[in-house]
C-alpha cells in the first residue's frame, strides 16, 4: 500500500505506524472506549498498534511460529481471569491459508490432512471452554476473510511483456495489482488494457461500484484484476498453487461461518451474507454503537434469538399460502352470491280437489 500524500509505503513487516490504521475504528477499540470493558487478541493483526491511542487490553504480538495451543492458553486465561472482564476476544490461525497457497485447494491429500488438524484444534478450543465453564455462556464465531482457488504456472500474466517497468511503479501485486503511472496515465492504461484477455484493467474512477473501492486516497490510479486462477507477475514464475483476492462474487472466494452461543439459534442454516455484515452483528451482541460501515445488520437477524425475522423460503411460503387462502375465499364468496341471486321460476298455484274446503269451519 502507498500513500500519495505522505509518500509512505506500508508493508507487513512494518505495520506498527498508527497512520495506516486510524482511518477506521476496529471493534476491539470500540469495545474498550464505549464501555468499561477489556478486549483480548492472540496474534490478531493490528491489536498491538495504538489505534486512536488505544491498543487491545491483552494481546500477543504476531508470530507465525507461536503454536495454536499457546494462543489458546492465553485467550482462555484472559477470558476467565481479567478485570475489567474481557468481553471481546480474537484468535488468528494461519491455516488453512498457508497450506492453501502452498498446495492449492484441489490437492485433496494434503488439504484433507490440514483440515483434519484444524478440526482437532477447534475441538481443543471447545473442550477448553467447556472445562472452564465458558462454552454455554460465550458467543463463538469461527470464520475466514476469504476463500481459495487453484493456480498454476500455465496461467501467468507477465506485465513485463506488455509494458516497460520504467513507465510505472507497482504498489501491490496479484491477483489485484495497483499501478502508479510514471508517465501519462492514459498511455499506461492502454498498454495494460491490451496486455491479457485474462485480466480486467480499471481506471480508479471506473472500478465497479460493487467493490466499494473507489474513493480512498490510497487506491492507485490504475487497478488490475486477474481472472480466477490467473496470477499477475513480473517476468517470473509464481510459487503459489493457490491464491485469493479475486472477484468476491466468485464462489471460490466465499469463506464459511459457524457460530455458537446464547445469542444464536441452534441448528440454524443461513444463506450467503457479506463478510462486512458480521461487524454490525457483533456490535449488536456486545451492545455497542457501530461506527460507519458497509455491513447490513438486517442480513444477520435470522441468526439471532432476540431478533424477529422471516427468511426467504419462509416468506415465499407465507405469500403463496396467503394467496391460496384468498383465492379459495374469493371463489366461495362468488359461489354463494350466485346461489342467492338465482331467480325461482314462476308457477301458477295448482289447486287440489279438496282445496275448496274452508280452513275454518
PyMOL commands that set and color helices and strands:
alter all, ss='L'
color gray80, all
select helices_A, chain A and resi 18-20+27-34+68-80+97-103+108-131+159-162+165-167+185-193+204-206+209-211+251-253+277-286+297-303+312-341+353-356
alter helices_A, ss='H'
color red, helices_A
select strands_A, chain A and resi 2-3+8-9+38-42+58-60+86-91+140-143+149-150+156-158+168-172+176-181+199-203+222-226+231-233+242-243+257-260
alter strands_A, ss='S'
color yellow, strands_A
deselect
rebuild
show_as cartoon
